[in-house]
């Protein structure tokens, strides 16, 4: 259930980010989605490697969202 919620939220960022001009945010979210989709489809938890990769990409997502917000003067 939590996996599905996280994936859905991330998927929404993939589409919404670029729609509102946050291109880097959308791309960073897409990189997370690419990791989450297979475990979700196969109904399994993330491996330690996948967890580490998601954690790295969340750092990037936060930085990109911050840059996009600064560029938009939000």
C-alpha positions as CSV (number, residue, x, y, z in Angstrom):
1,X,0.0,0.0,0.0
2,X,2.7,2.5,1.0
3,X,4.7,1.5,-2.2
4,X,1.7,2.3,-4.3
5,X,1.2,5.6,-2.6
6,X,4.8,6.6,-3.0
7,X,4.9,5.6,-6.6
8,X,1.6,7.5,-7.3
9,X,2.9,10.7,-5.7
10,X,6.2,10.4,-7.6
11,X,4.4,9.7,-10.9
12,X,2.3,12.8,-10.4
13,X,5.5,14.9,-10.0
14,X,6.7,13.4,-13.2
15,X,3.8,14.9,-15.1
16,X,3.0,18.0,-13.0
17,X,6.6,19.3,-12.7
18,X,7.1,19.9,-16.4
19,X,3.5,21.1,-16.8
20,X,4.2,24.0,-14.5
21,X,7.7,24.7,-15.9
22,X,9.7,22.6,-13.4
23,X,11.5,20.5,-16.0
24,X,14.4,19.3,-13.8
25,X,11.9,18.3,-11.0
26,X,9.9,16.2,-13.4
27,X,13.1,14.5,-14.8
28,X,14.4,13.8,-11.3
29,X,11.0,12.3,-10.3
30,X,11.0,10.2,-13.5
31,X,14.4,8.7,-12.4
32,X,12.9,7.6,-9.1
33,X,9.8,6.2,-10.9
34,X,12.1,4.0,-13.1
35,X,13.4,2.4,-9.9
36,X,10.1,2.0,-8.2
37,X,8.0,0.6,-11.1
38,X,9.5,-3.0,-11.2
39,X,9.1,-3.7,-7.4
40,X,5.5,-2.3,-7.6
41,X,4.7,-4.5,-10.7
42,X,6.1,-7.6,-9.1
43,X,4.7,-6.8,-5.6
44,X,7.9,-7.0,-3.8
45,X,9.9,-4.7,-1.6
46,X,12.9,-2.7,-2.7
47,X,16.4,-4.3,-2.6
48,X,19.1,-2.5,-0.6
49,X,20.6,-1.3,-3.9
50,X,17.2,0.1,-5.0
51,X,16.7,1.8,-1.6
52,X,20.2,3.4,-1.9
53,X,19.4,4.5,-5.5
54,X,16.1,6.1,-4.5
55,X,17.7,7.9,-1.6
56,X,20.4,9.3,-3.9
57,X,17.7,10.4,-6.4
58,X,15.6,12.0,-3.7
59,X,18.5,14.3,-2.8
60,X,18.7,15.2,-6.5
61,X,15.0,15.7,-6.7
62,X,15.0,18.1,-3.7
63,X,17.9,20.1,-5.2
64,X,16.3,20.3,-8.6
65,X,12.9,21.3,-7.1
66,X,14.7,24.0,-5.1
67,X,16.4,25.3,-8.3
68,X,13.2,25.2,-10.3
69,X,11.4,27.2,-7.5
70,X,14.2,29.8,-7.4
71,X,14.1,30.2,-11.1
72,X,10.3,30.7,-11.0
73,X,10.7,33.1,-8.0
74,X,8.4,30.9,-5.9
